[in-house]
Amino acid sequence: MRLTSLMGCLPVREVERALLTRVAALESAVFSCDAHMKGLQESGIPRLLMLELECERALRHAELEWVRSVLEGLGSGQLAWSEQLKPDLLGEPDEKDPAV
């Protein structure tokens, strides 16, 4: 999922909903990796053969923490959405600009 490239173009409620969905997916992925690694360890598979799975788990966990921090910033008001930013970022002419 690459919602981040378009987040600023969406209403904040849609962003929050999408991020909460992503949190659930990432929590599930981390849980699944943990269960898979535990099963492999219990079967005697050496860690060397689980490094790719460890990496995948670490990446999912890092993204999970980042998404949670974005949601926290939205909830606290530290990360604010501004309708004023949209025209500037999208390269659309400002209706108030007399040069347009």
C-alpha positions as protocol buffer text, in pm:
chain_id: "A"
residue {
  index: 1
  type: MET
  ca { x: 0 y: 0 z: 0 }
}
residue {
  index: 2
  type: ARG
  ca { x: 135 y: 338 z: -94 }
}
residue {
  index: 3
  type: LEU
  ca { x: -125 y: 569 z: 51 }
}
residue {
  index: 4
  type: THR
  ca { x: 144 y: 807 z: 170 }
}
residue {
  index: 5
  type: SER
  ca { x: 196 y: 962 z: -173 }
}
residue {
  index: 6
  type: LEU
  ca { x: -167 y: 1076 z: -187 }
}
residue {
  index: 7
  type: MET
  ca { x: -254 y: 1138 z: 176 }
}
residue {
  index: 8
  type: GLY
  ca { x: -235 y: 1515 z: 148 }
}
residue {
  index: 9
  type: CYS
  ca { x: -497 y: 1510 z: -128 }
}
residue {
  index: 10
  type: LEU
  ca { x: -755 y: 1322 z: 78 }
}
residue {
  index: 11
  type: PRO
  ca { x: -988 y: 1435 z: 354 }
}
residue {
  index: 12
  type: VAL
  ca { x: -842 y: 1366 z: 695 }
}
residue {
  index: 13
  type: ARG
  ca { x: -1120 y: 1122 z: 790 }
}
residue {
  index: 14
  type: GLU
  ca { x: -1045 y: 909 z: 484 }
}
residue {
  index: 15
  type: VAL
  ca { x: -676 y: 912 z: 572 }
}
residue {
  index: 16
  type: GLU
  ca { x: -748 y: 806 z: 929 }
}
residue {
  index: 17
  type: ARG
  ca { x: -974 y: 526 z: 809 }
}
residue {
  index: 18
  type: ALA
  ca { x: -712 y: 403 z: 560 }
}
residue {
  index: 19
  type: LEU
  ca { x: -436 y: 421 z: 820 }
}
residue {
  index: 20
  type: LEU
  ca { x: -643 y: 229 z: 1074 }
}
residue {
  index: 21
  type: THR
  ca { x: -701 y: -38 z: 809 }
}
residue {
  index: 22
  type: ARG
  ca { x: -327 y: -46 z: 745 }
}
residue {
  index: 23
  type: VAL
  ca { x: -258 y: -83 z: 1120 }
}
residue {
  index: 24
  type: ALA
  ca { x: -482 y: -390 z: 1130 }
}
residue {
  index: 25
  type: ALA
  ca { x: -310 y: -542 z: 826 }
}
residue {
  index: 26
  type: LEU
  ca { x: 37 y: -474 z: 965 }
}
residue {
  index: 27
  type: GLU
  ca { x: -53 y: -613 z: 1309 }
}
residue {
  index: 28
  type: SER
  ca { x: -175 y: -927 z: 1136 }
}
residue {
  index: 29
  type: ALA
  ca { x: 143 y: -952 z: 927 }
}
residue {
  index: 30
  type: VAL
  ca { x: 368 y: -912 z: 1233 }
}
residue {
  index: 31
  type: PHE
  ca { x: 164 y: -1170 z: 1426 }
}
residue {
  index: 32
  type: SER
  ca { x: 184 y: -1409 z: 1130 }
}
residue {
  index: 33
  type: CYS
  ca { x: 562 y: -1365 z: 1101 }
}
residue {
  index: 34
  type: ASP
  ca { x: 600 y: -1428 z: 1473 }
}
residue {
  index: 35
  type: ALA
  ca { x: 394 y: -1746 z: 1456 }
}
residue {
  index: 36
  type: HIS
  ca { x: 578 y: -1867 z: 1146 }
}
residue {
  index: 37
  type: MET
  ca { x: 920 y: -1802 z: 1302 }
}
residue {
  index: 38
  type: LYS
  ca { x: 817 y: -1975 z: 1626 }
}
residue {
  index: 39
  type: GLY
  ca { x: 705 y: -2281 z: 1432 }
}
residue {
  index: 40
  type: LEU
  ca { x: 1028 y: -2289 z: 1235 }
}
residue {
  index: 41
  type: GLN
  ca { x: 1238 y: -2251 z: 1549 }
}
residue {
  index: 42
  type: GLU
  ca { x: 1049 y: -2531 z: 1720 }
}
residue {
  index: 43
  type: SER
  ca { x: 1111 y: -2756 z: 1421 }
}
residue {
  index: 44
  type: GLY
  ca { x: 1484 y: -2696 z: 1452 }
}
residue {
  index: 45
  type: ILE
  ca { x: 1537 y: -2469 z: 1152 }
}
residue {
  index: 46
  type: PRO
  ca { x: 1853 y: -2263 z: 1210 }
}
residue {
  index: 47
  type: ARG
  ca { x: 1821 y: -1885 z: 1233 }
}
residue {
  index: 48
  type: LEU
  ca { x: 2033 y: -1845 z: 921 }
}
residue {
  index: 49
  type: LEU
  ca { x: 1745 y: -1987 z: 717 }
}
residue {
  index: 50
  type: MET
  ca { x: 1496 y: -1747 z: 878 }
}
residue {
  index: 51
  type: LEU
  ca { x: 1680 y: -1421 z: 814 }
}
residue {
  index: 52
  type: GLU
  ca { x: 1452 y: -1319 z: 528 }
}
residue {
  index: 53
  type: LEU
  ca { x: 1147 y: -1376 z: 746 }
}
residue {
  index: 54
  type: GLU
  ca { x: 1310 y: -1179 z: 1030 }
}
residue {
  index: 55
  type: CYS
  ca { x: 1373 y: -893 z: 788 }
}
residue {
  index: 56
  type: GLU
  ca { x: 1013 y: -898 z: 665 }
}
residue {
  index: 57
  type: ARG
  ca { x: 890 y: -890 z: 1025 }
}
residue {
  index: 58
  type: ALA
  ca { x: 1122 y: -601 z: 1113 }
}
residue {
  index: 59
  type: LEU
  ca { x: 1003 y: -400 z: 811 }
}
residue {
  index: 60
  type: ARG
  ca { x: 634 y: -460 z: 891 }
}
residue {
  index: 61
  type: HIS
  ca { x: 690 y: -370 z: 1256 }
}
residue {
  index: 62
  type: ALA
  ca { x: 874 y: -49 z: 1164 }
}
residue {
  index: 63
  type: GLU
  ca { x: 594 y: 52 z: 925 }
}
residue {
  index: 64
  type: LEU
  ca { x: 337 y: -29 z: 1194 }
}
residue {
  index: 65
  type: GLU
  ca { x: 510 y: 202 z: 1441 }
}
residue {
  index: 66
  type: TRP
  ca { x: 532 y: 477 z: 1179 }
}
residue {
  index: 67
  type: VAL
  ca { x: 163 y: 450 z: 1086 }
}
residue {
  index: 68
  type: ARG
  ca { x: 71 y: 461 z: 1454 }
}
residue {
  index: 69
  type: SER
  ca { x: 282 y: 776 z: 1496 }
}
residue {
  index: 70
  type: VAL
  ca { x: 104 y: 942 z: 1202 }
}
residue {
  index: 71
  type: LEU
  ca { x: -234 y: 853 z: 1354 }
}
residue {
  index: 72
  type: GLU
  ca { x: -118 y: 989 z: 1688 }
}
residue {
  index: 73
  type: GLY
  ca { x: -8 y: 1313 z: 1522 }
}
residue {
  index: 74
  type: LEU
  ca { x: -347 y: 1346 z: 1352 }
}
residue {
  index: 75
  type: GLY
  ca { x: -531 y: 1275 z: 1675 }
}
residue {
  index: 76
  type: SER
  ca { x: -328 y: 1523 z: 1879 }
}
residue {
  index: 77
  type: GLY
  ca { x: -343 y: 1797 z: 1617 }
}
residue {
  index: 78
  type: GLN
  ca { x: 36 y: 1795 z: 1580 }
}
residue {
  index: 79
  type: LEU
  ca { x: -9 y: 1688 z: 1218 }
}
residue {
  index: 80
  type: ALA
  ca { x: -265 y: 1922 z: 1066 }
}
residue {
  index: 81
  type: TRP
  ca { x: -445 y: 1898 z: 737 }
}
residue {
  index: 82
  type: SER
  ca { x: -492 y: 2224 z: 554 }
}
residue {
  index: 83
  type: GLU
  ca { x: -715 y: 2283 z: 258 }
}
residue {
  index: 84
  type: GLN
  ca { x: -483 y: 2572 z: 171 }
}
residue {
  index: 85
  type: LEU
  ca { x: -196 y: 2336 z: 95 }
}
residue {
  index: 86
  type: LYS
  ca { x: -380 y: 2131 z: -166 }
}
residue {
  index: 87
  type: PRO
  ca { x: -378 y: 2378 z: -459 }
}
residue {
  index: 88
  type: ASP
  ca { x: -14 y: 2463 z: -399 }
}
residue {
  index: 89
  type: LEU
  ca { x: 98 y: 2104 z: -381 }
}
residue {
  index: 90
  type: LEU
  ca { x: -108 y: 1988 z: -675 }
}
residue {
  index: 91
  type: GLY
  ca { x: 9 y: 2272 z: -897 }
}
residue {
  index: 92
  type: GLU
  ca { x: -343 y: 2404 z: -936 }
}
residue {
  index: 93
  type: PRO
  ca { x: -387 y: 2777 z: -980 }
}
residue {
  index: 94
  type: ASP
  ca { x: -505 y: 2964 z: -675 }
}
residue {
  index: 95
  type: GLU
  ca { x: -846 y: 3117 z: -742 }
}
residue {
  index: 96
  type: LYS
  ca { x: -744 y: 3425 z: -539 }
}
residue {
  index: 97
  type: ASP
  ca { x: -430 y: 3486 z: -744 }
}
residue {
  index: 98
  type: PRO
  ca { x: -497 y: 3778 z: -983 }
}
residue {
  index: 99
  type: ALA
  ca { x: -215 y: 3662 z: -1214 }
}
residue {
  index: 100
  type: VAL
  ca { x: -414 y: 3353 z: -1310 }
}
